[in-house]
Amino acid sequence: MIDGLEPGWLWLIAGVVMLIAELVAPGFFLLFIGSAAIATGAFVLLFGLGLPAALTLFVLYTAVAVAAGRKVYARRPVASSD
């Protein structure tokens, strides 16, 4: 089943699975990794990147997504119910 899929589709599926997992176990971290995987999948499908380039792109997208997320969530502190 997986043998017939292009690597870009695998990245997209993995990203969607991570976003769904974020709904089940909220913590906001899988959101960044899932969005980076989806962006990587889109680039792999559009440009036909190989595995080393895709992994490098995924690492860069993850770092950018986490940095942007930290910046956004640092401005909006969560009210504690403790």
Secondary structure, DSSP 8 states (H G I E B T S, - for coil): -GGGS-HHHHHHHHHHHHHHHHHHS--SHHHHHHHHHHHHHHHHHHH---HHHHHHHHHHHHHHHHHHHHHHHHHS------
